[in-house]
């Protein structure tokens, strides 16, 4: 299978591309390597995947580590380059992981979310339509559940009340994909990720910031006075779920009645999955595990809830179990230990 993965210099895209390349998939990865966070980490991921250089825009590079993995620096907003790539490569499948990430940053720079998450995703959908790529999976987010109170969060729940622009763009992606599935036969699967963490993670995520500040004897900001819960999901568990979705794309009649009440719409091949650990962890407990692993106490700066944040996330993964015979399982003690081992090695601490 020849697959395009977008966002391969990012956290999840990096791990997915390496996993599929190691399995013999013909992988083509793209990324714009933007400076939302430290680009040295993005270049580090690419180097770990067998790519080095200044990456001239649009030029194709071959991995020195995986025979069937190529990379090109391309921006999703560049429709001409995206169309040319689809035309020349004739992909069997696409996994769209590229996006402007981060809930809080969407309060500061909302336009970047529209550019990447809406316009960029539209270019992917249009390319799938015109170049007849049926198998599309794409990253959504647990943030789409917004103000929902019923837990665990189910894919059958209404998600009409997002509380950040980032969440609104992710719900928009789901609606856009459903439309293209109905109109053009794209087999589309959305993946609602729940607080992904692990080696090579993003510097704007809590685990990365906590470990960095504790090691540097700096205080950590603990929002909602530590009374938060997150369904922390280890990166390897996320990747296993994504790989199973790629190998088992949505089929007509996969829709739930709540999403597709009209029997005449049964041709729609569209599915949404939660991928979460199905076991929320209190933020205080999460910090305690970090402290134990580091052998060092955190200086906690207790703060109120931030705009755009939710108090708790909790994934119902019954659909993942029923359809794909899979459930994430890595406990936070194991995942945090592996992240800290990577962090010490990468930053030579």
Secondary structure, 3 states (H helix, E strand, C coil): CEEEEECCCCHHHHHHHHHHHHCCCEEEEEECCCCCCCHHHHHHHHHHCCCCCCCCCCCEEECCCCCCEEEEECCCCCHHHHHHHHHHHCCCEEEECCCCCCCCHHHHCHHHHHHHHHHHHHHHHHHHHHCCCCEEEEEEEHHHHCCCCCCCECCCCCCCCCCCHHHHHHHHHHHHHHHHHHHHCCEEEEEEECCEECCCCCCCCHHHHHHHHHHCCCCEEEHHHHCCEECCEEHHHHHHHHHHHHHCCCCCCCCCCCCCCCHHHCCCCEEEEEECCCCCEEHHHHHHHHHHHHCCCCCEEECCCCCCCCCECCECCHHHHHHHCCCCCCCHHHHHHHHHHHHHHHCCC
